[in-house]
Amino acid sequence: MSFAGRREITGFSNPTVKYLRSLRDKKHRKREGKFLAEGLRLLTDARECGRLPETLVMAKGRDPHALLTELEGAVEAHGGEIIETTADILTKITGKDNPQAVAGVFSEFDTSLSALDRSSADIWMVAQALRDPGNLGTMLRTCDAVGAGGLILIDDCADPFSVEAVRASMGAIFTQQVAQADWADFVTWLRAGDGQLVAASLRDAVPYRGAPYAGPCFILVGNESRGLPEEYEAECDLRVTMPMKGRADSLNAAVAGAVLAYEVLASLD
Amino acid sequence: MSFAGRREITGFSNPTVKYLRSLRDKKHRKREGKFLAEGLRLLTDARECGRLPETLVMAKGRDPHALLTELEGAVEAHGGEIIETTADILTKITGKDNPQAVAGVFSEFDTSLSALDRSSADIWMVAQALRDPGNLGTMLRTCDAVGAGGLILIDDCADPFSVEAVRASMGAIFTQQVAQADWADFVTWLRAGDGQLVAASLRDAVPYRGAPYAGPCFILVGNESRGLPEEYEAECDLRVTMPMKGRADSLNAAVAGAVLAYEVLASLD
């Protein structure tokens, strides 16, 4: 449902508005194989990574901006579609009270494990049953910061192409490789090549500072409420403990992953 | 609006239901000086820290649970109020589709800087204009994990007593000291005693690993979008850089604070 060229939409009941709005729902995203990214900064990041939206939706009467003009030109030059609409309709599409003045529609990427090139980076993050799209996007952002190759999503995770995850990734959805797999397939894939699987654990673990990390290092983080299943921890090549000085016995999943990832980065650098 | 004893509420229009529901709004929380915490785990954490709700709201027909029975007994013994209601009404109060079977009303704590005892810990976190209540709660959780004294909120931050912040803190709202102040008052307070102010920065900074941290160390984290104002960075005693290997030049605020806090912990331990 994408047409090259430029058009204007002024009616809330226009089918394209309904289509764009439907991409906020996972079911519709999966059926269409498309996702939404909002905001000039995010779309500029995407463009700099070589990813242009198939459809660019802009509010009429927006402030002119050189980056937006460049983006518009690039989308047109590549045969994409430009839609101009009202600020109210853009609000309806993005579901935010204070919408960005621009949104783009992208095709979802291939998220099969076989598409990952593990030799491309020394650090990978692996999340198991991560339910919060904000945590997922934050982990992608951390992956970018530590120079990781990407994020592997195990079992039933939040959708990396949700508006919330894309937003929290701050553009890293366009720079990082993302794969989705169940645990058995992941382990089979992992053991078919080089790779050290590491998790924070309270069982049979060594201090996380100075632990013998080795690249490519796969940092495994568990579900927000339940942590990692015991058999997943048992599969790890290295289990590390992080100090817990207070009452709680765990950190936020994205925080735990980041503290470990920075430790691995310092160790391998 | 709290009455010792036990009563049952079955009507949606009951004024107590409206009152409890109103505590989801900051304006009403501030007027009443009360906040809501949801879930048996959170309320049990609070009790173990010596904090009992003034009012305990429970769904009728809930599964029996020894911890809930203990909590109920403790609230009654301390002259608190017990309200039994329907699952539907509890859903209305908490605003969640899948509510916890129990919620409690607590009095907000004193959040003046003068109530902080800086000698009680070697690590403190300081957040400037932190807008996301989930990030705020996550920082409290990290404070607990690294044995920090608490979190100081500078300028216009999210409300630490919001339902989202309390939930993300995983109980740390009950263990950590929390203060609110504007920048000028904070600096005056800080410079009246010992304390090293540290921030992640790109200007005039040293690597964060092995930097000369000293306790009590105050780790300053800036706003999610804009980072720290330049004059706030200039006030810092130590500016550190963290590796940024990718396209982005910053981490999620709660993540950046946590990576720094674990580094400070390792350095001071």
Interface residues (C-beta under 8 A of the other chain):
Chain A: D45 E48 C49 G134 T138 R141 T142 C143 D144 A145 V146 G147 A168 M170 G171 A172 T175 R209 M242 P243 M244 K245 G246 R247 A248 S250 L251 N252 A254 V255 A258 V259 Y262 L265 A266 D269
Chain B: D45 E48 C49 G134 T138 R141 T142 C143 D144 A145 V146 G147 A168 M170 G171 A172 T175 R209 M242 P243 M244 K245 G246 R247 A248 S250 L251 N252 A254 V255 A258 V259 Y262 L265 A266 D269
